[in-house]
Amino acid sequence: MGFAKLKEEVSREYTVEEYLKMERAAFERSEYINGEIFAMAGESNNHGVVTMNLAGLVHQQLRGSSCQGRIKDTKIASNVLPDKKTLSMKGMFSYPDMVIICGEPEYHDEHQDIILNPKVIIEVLSESTELFDRNTKFIRYSKFNPTLTNYILVSQDKPMVEHFIRQDDESWKIYTYFGLKAAFTIDSIGCQLKLSDIYDRVKFSKAAMKFLRDIMKAR
């Protein structure tokens, strides 16, 4: 998700059908969770640079495979009833910063603009959405998107990546990578990413670098 501030549009709640009708006619993106609509704001410079770096790195490595990457404007449905028209207020529609789909995309309805089978989801964190991405979104993705194998959280202000990997017993393991010398592999799509490439052209603050030095000393 981009540099979003999560704000309720209005006090009333909306059905899935109402949300989708409004969203498909809107100029600005909004996410939906159990009847509530949240507006998304613009992104910071670091957020934009990191997202573009990730897109380029992953796209190049997916060439010739059965997997494809989508960024920013692709909606993911989680725990949403499959009916084309429903009065339900259950479920989540979200816009990850990047999603990788393997095989044929599965869609929510005939509009073919909402994906049901994400393989990998990557979010570039921002201050206003970090807890939301780390908690609410991850819980829903992990429980209601069984095709998801990897969930990756990328800091935009310090060289740090958190990598959640689904295990055979449906539990998740988390690996945290620090510093520009670190690298990791997304086995399910055959991609290797170096943090030095992810953070190419990103300028870190003195506070971020001090945080990194303190972490590295403690290891």
Sine and cosine of phi, psi and omega as CSV:
sin_phi,cos_phi,sin_psi,cos_psi,sin_omega,cos_omega
0.00,0.00,0.57,-0.82,-0.02,-1.00
-0.95,0.32,-0.16,-0.99,0.01,-1.00
-0.96,0.29,0.99,0.12,-0.16,-0.99
-0.96,-0.29,0.62,-0.78,0.24,-0.97
-0.98,-0.19,0.82,-0.57,-0.04,-1.00
-0.99,0.10,0.95,-0.32,-0.03,-1.00
-0.74,-0.67,0.73,-0.68,0.09,-1.00
-0.91,0.42,0.74,-0.67,0.02,-1.00
-0.89,0.45,-0.79,0.62,0.05,-1.00
-0.52,-0.85,0.04,-1.00,-0.09,-1.00
-0.98,0.20,-0.40,0.92,-0.04,-1.00
-0.97,0.24,0.27,-0.96,0.04,-1.00
-0.96,-0.27,0.44,-0.90,-0.06,-1.00
-0.86,-0.50,0.53,-0.85,0.15,-0.99
-0.97,0.23,0.25,-0.97,0.07,-1.00
-0.84,0.55,-0.71,0.71,-0.03,-1.00
-0.88,0.48,-0.68,0.73,0.01,-1.00
-0.89,0.45,-0.70,0.71,0.01,-1.00
-0.86,0.50,-0.75,0.66,-0.06,-1.00
-0.90,0.43,-0.60,0.80,0.03,-1.00
-0.89,0.45,-0.71,0.71,0.01,-1.00
-0.94,0.35,-0.67,0.75,-0.07,-1.00
-0.91,0.42,-0.63,0.78,-0.03,-1.00
-0.95,0.32,-0.28,0.96,0.03,-1.00
-0.97,-0.23,-0.07,1.00,-0.12,-0.99
-1.00,0.02,0.40,-0.91,0.09,-1.00
-1.00,0.04,-0.47,0.88,-0.01,-1.00
-0.95,-0.32,0.56,-0.83,-0.04,-1.00
-0.99,0.15,0.55,-0.83,0.10,-1.00
-0.64,-0.77,0.50,-0.86,0.06,-1.00
-0.96,-0.26,0.29,-0.96,-0.14,-0.99
-0.72,-0.69,0.74,-0.67,0.10,-1.00
-0.63,-0.78,0.92,-0.39,0.11,-0.99
0.72,0.69,0.79,0.61,0.09,-1.00
1.00,-0.08,-0.28,0.96,-0.02,-1.00
-0.98,-0.17,0.60,-0.80,0.02,-1.00
-0.92,-0.39,0.73,-0.68,-0.04,-1.00
-0.85,-0.53,0.82,-0.57,-0.01,-1.00
-0.97,0.23,0.55,-0.84,0.03,-1.00
-0.94,-0.34,0.68,-0.73,-0.03,-1.00
-0.98,-0.20,-0.09,-1.00,-0.01,-1.00
-0.96,0.26,0.02,-1.00,-0.06,-1.00
-0.92,-0.38,0.38,-0.93,0.06,-1.00
-0.98,0.19,0.17,-0.99,0.02,-1.00
-0.88,0.47,-0.75,0.67,0.00,-1.00
-0.87,0.49,-0.65,0.76,0.01,-1.00
-0.86,0.51,-0.71,0.70,0.00,-1.00
-0.90,0.43,-0.67,0.75,-0.01,-1.00
-0.91,0.41,-0.73,0.68,-0.02,-1.00
-0.89,0.45,-0.69,0.73,0.00,-1.00
-0.88,0.47,-0.69,0.72,0.01,-1.00
-0.92,0.39,-0.64,0.77,0.06,-1.00
-0.87,0.50,-0.72,0.70,0.00,-1.00
-0.88,0.47,-0.69,0.72,-0.02,-1.00
-0.87,0.50,-0.70,0.71,0.00,-1.00
-0.91,0.41,-0.68,0.73,-0.03,-1.00
-0.91,0.42,-0.71,0.70,-0.03,-1.00
-0.95,0.32,-0.69,0.72,-0.01,-1.00
-0.83,0.56,-0.70,0.71,-0.03,-1.00
-0.88,0.47,-0.63,0.78,-0.05,-1.00
-0.98,0.18,-0.31,0.95,0.01,-1.00
-1.00,0.03,-0.15,0.99,-0.02,-1.00
-0.84,0.54,0.74,-0.68,0.00,-1.00
0.99,0.12,-0.03,1.00,0.01,-1.00
-0.98,-0.18,-0.01,-1.00,0.03,-1.00
-1.00,0.02,0.09,1.00,-0.05,-1.00
-0.96,-0.29,0.48,-0.88,0.02,-1.00
-0.64,-0.77,0.51,-0.86,0.00,-1.00
-0.97,-0.25,0.54,-0.84,0.10,-0.99
-0.76,-0.65,0.53,-0.85,0.01,-1.00
-0.78,-0.63,0.61,-0.79,0.25,-0.97
0.88,0.48,-0.81,0.59,-0.13,-0.99
-0.99,-0.13,0.18,0.98,0.04,-1.00
-0.99,-0.11,0.86,-0.52,0.02,-1.00
-0.99,0.11,0.58,-0.81,0.12,-0.99
-0.89,-0.45,0.72,-0.69,0.06,-1.00
-0.98,-0.20,0.71,-0.71,0.02,-1.00
-0.72,-0.70,0.83,-0.56,0.01,-1.00
0.84,0.54,0.75,0.66,0.03,-1.00
-0.90,-0.43,0.72,-0.69,0.03,-1.00
-0.87,0.49,0.65,-0.76,-0.10,-0.99
-0.97,0.25,-0.15,0.99,-0.02,-1.00
-0.86,0.50,0.63,-0.77,0.01,-1.00
-0.92,0.40,-0.53,0.85,0.06,-1.00
-0.78,-0.62,0.80,-0.60,-0.04,-1.00
-0.51,-0.86,0.55,-0.84,0.08,-1.00
-1.00,-0.02,0.11,0.99,-0.03,-1.00
-0.91,0.40,0.54,-0.84,0.14,-0.99
-0.91,-0.41,0.30,0.95,-0.01,-1.00
-1.00,-0.07,0.59,-0.81,0.11,-0.99
0.88,-0.47,0.11,-0.99,0.00,-1.00
-0.71,-0.70,0.72,-0.70,0.19,-0.98
-0.90,-0.44,0.82,-0.57,-0.10,-1.00
-0.69,-0.73,0.30,-0.96,0.02,-1.00
-0.87,-0.50,1.00,0.01,0.04,-1.00
-0.90,0.43,0.40,-0.92,0.09,-1.00
-0.89,0.45,-0.59,0.81,0.06,-1.00
-0.47,-0.88,0.65,-0.76,0.07,-1.00
-0.71,-0.70,0.65,-0.76,0.07,-1.00
-0.92,-0.39,0.75,-0.67,0.00,-1.00
-0.89,-0.45,0.71,-0.70,0.04,-1.00
-0.90,-0.43,0.69,-0.73,-0.10,-0.99
0.98,0.20,-0.29,-0.96,-0.01,-1.00
-0.96,0.29,0.73,-0.69,0.07,-1.00
-0.89,0.46,0.64,-0.77,0.11,-0.99
-0.96,-0.27,0.75,-0.66,-0.13,-0.99
-0.93,-0.38,0.42,-0.91,0.01,-1.00
-0.94,0.35,-0.63,0.77,-0.01,-1.00
-0.41,-0.91,-0.17,-0.99,-0.11,-0.99
-0.92,0.38,-0.25,0.97,0.03,-1.00
-0.94,0.33,-0.36,0.93,0.04,-1.00
0.81,0.59,0.67,0.74,0.04,-1.00
-0.83,-0.55,0.13,0.99,-0.01,-1.00
-0.74,-0.67,0.87,-0.50,-0.09,-1.00
-1.00,0.01,0.65,-0.76,0.04,-1.00
-0.96,-0.29,-0.29,0.96,-0.15,-0.99
-0.83,-0.55,0.87,0.49,0.07,-1.00
-0.93,0.37,0.61,-0.79,0.08,-1.00
-0.99,-0.13,-0.71,0.70,0.01,-1.00
-0.71,-0.70,0.69,-0.73,0.09,-1.00
-0.84,-0.55,0.74,-0.68,0.03,-1.00
-0.85,-0.53,0.78,-0.62,0.07,-1.00
-0.87,-0.48,0.75,-0.66,0.14,-0.99
-1.00,-0.04,0.88,-0.47,-0.17,-0.99
-0.96,0.27,0.54,-0.84,0.18,-0.98
-0.75,-0.66,0.32,-0.95,-0.09,-1.00
-0.85,0.53,-0.63,0.78,-0.10,-0.99
-0.99,0.16,-0.25,0.97,-0.06,-1.00
-0.86,-0.51,-0.02,1.00,-0.13,-0.99
-0.85,0.52,-0.76,0.65,-0.01,-1.00
-0.90,0.44,-0.61,0.79,0.02,-1.00
-0.90,0.45,-0.73,0.69,0.02,-1.00
-0.91,0.42,-0.63,0.78,-0.10,-1.00
-0.97,0.24,-0.53,0.85,-0.11,-0.99
-0.95,-0.31,-0.98,0.21,-0.11,-0.99
-0.83,0.55,-0.77,0.64,-0.04,-1.00
-0.91,0.42,-0.73,0.68,-0.04,-1.00
-0.88,0.48,-0.66,0.75,0.01,-1.00
-0.87,0.50,-0.70,0.71,-0.03,-1.00
-0.94,0.34,-0.69,0.72,0.04,-1.00
-0.86,0.51,-0.72,0.70,-0.09,-1.00
-0.93,0.37,-0.53,0.85,-0.04,-1.00
-1.00,0.03,-0.57,0.82,-0.19,-0.98
-0.90,-0.43,0.04,1.00,0.10,-0.99
-0.82,-0.57,0.99,0.14,-0.11,-0.99
-0.90,0.43,-0.29,0.96,0.03,-1.00
-0.98,0.21,-0.25,0.97,-0.07,-1.00
-0.95,0.31,0.83,-0.56,0.01,-1.00
-0.95,-0.31,-0.44,0.90,-0.06,-1.00
-0.64,-0.77,0.70,-0.71,0.09,-1.00
-0.80,-0.60,0.84,-0.54,-0.18,-0.98
-0.82,-0.57,0.81,-0.58,0.03,-1.00
-0.94,-0.33,0.83,-0.55,-0.08,-1.00
-0.90,-0.43,0.87,-0.50,0.07,-1.00
-0.93,0.37,0.58,-0.81,0.05,-1.00
-0.99,-0.15,-0.25,0.97,-0.09,-1.00
-0.91,-0.41,0.00,1.00,0.10,-0.99
-0.45,-0.89,0.47,-0.88,-0.05,-1.00
-0.97,0.25,0.99,0.10,-0.04,-1.00
-0.54,-0.84,0.73,-0.69,0.01,-1.00
-0.75,-0.66,0.71,-0.71,0.09,-1.00
-0.93,-0.36,0.80,-0.60,-0.15,-0.99
-0.86,-0.51,0.94,-0.35,0.05,-1.00
-0.99,-0.10,0.78,-0.62,-0.06,-1.00
-0.82,-0.58,0.81,-0.58,0.02,-1.00
-0.95,0.31,0.72,-0.70,0.02,-1.00
-0.99,-0.13,0.19,-0.98,-0.03,-1.00
-0.87,0.49,-0.49,0.87,-0.01,-1.00
-1.00,-0.01,0.23,0.97,0.02,-1.00
0.96,0.26,0.05,1.00,0.16,-0.99
-0.98,0.18,0.13,-0.99,-0.02,-1.00
-0.80,-0.60,0.66,-0.75,0.14,-0.99
-0.96,-0.29,0.58,-0.82,0.01,-1.00
-0.88,-0.48,0.71,-0.70,0.07,-1.00
-0.84,-0.54,0.71,-0.71,0.01,-1.00
-0.90,-0.43,0.76,-0.65,-0.04,-1.00
-0.90,-0.43,0.77,-0.64,-0.03,-1.00
-0.87,-0.49,0.59,-0.80,0.19,-0.98
1.00,0.04,0.40,-0.91,-0.09,-1.00
-0.96,0.27,-0.16,0.99,0.05,-1.00
-1.00,0.02,-0.16,0.99,-0.05,-1.00
-0.98,0.22,0.40,-0.92,0.06,-1.00
-0.49,-0.87,0.39,-0.92,0.04,-1.00
-0.49,-0.87,0.28,-0.96,-0.04,-1.00
-0.87,-0.50,0.68,-0.73,0.16,-0.99
-0.99,-0.16,1.00,-0.06,-0.16,-0.99
-0.87,0.48,-0.59,0.81,-0.12,-0.99
-0.92,0.40,-0.33,0.94,0.04,-1.00
-0.83,-0.55,0.09,1.00,0.07,-1.00
0.92,0.40,0.61,0.79,-0.01,-1.00
-0.90,-0.44,0.65,-0.76,0.12,-0.99
-0.89,-0.45,0.72,-0.70,-0.05,-1.00
-0.81,-0.58,0.74,-0.68,0.10,-1.00
-0.98,-0.18,0.69,-0.73,0.01,-1.00
-0.90,0.43,-0.48,0.88,0.04,-1.00
-0.90,0.43,-0.52,0.85,0.06,-1.00
-0.98,0.19,-0.64,0.76,0.01,-1.00
-0.86,0.50,-0.63,0.78,-0.09,-1.00
-0.98,-0.22,0.35,0.94,0.07,-1.00
-0.84,0.53,0.78,-0.63,0.01,-1.00
0.95,0.32,0.26,0.97,0.09,-1.00
-0.99,-0.11,0.75,-0.66,0.04,-1.00
-0.98,-0.19,0.83,-0.56,-0.03,-1.00
-0.99,-0.13,0.54,-0.84,0.03,-1.00
-0.96,0.26,0.26,-0.97,0.06,-1.00
-0.88,0.47,-0.60,0.80,0.01,-1.00
-0.90,0.44,-0.64,0.77,0.01,-1.00
-0.91,0.41,-0.66,0.75,0.00,-1.00
-0.94,0.35,-0.56,0.83,0.08,-1.00
-0.91,0.42,-0.67,0.74,0.06,-1.00
-0.84,0.54,-0.70,0.72,-0.02,-1.00
-0.90,0.43,-0.69,0.73,0.01,-1.00
-0.89,0.46,-0.65,0.76,0.01,-1.00
-0.90,0.43,-0.65,0.76,0.01,-1.00
-0.91,0.42,-0.70,0.71,-0.05,-1.00
-0.91,0.40,-0.58,0.82,0.03,-1.00
-0.92,0.39,-0.54,0.84,-0.06,-1.00
-0.98,0.20,-0.23,0.97,-0.09,-1.00
-0.99,0.13,0.00,0.00,0.00,0.00
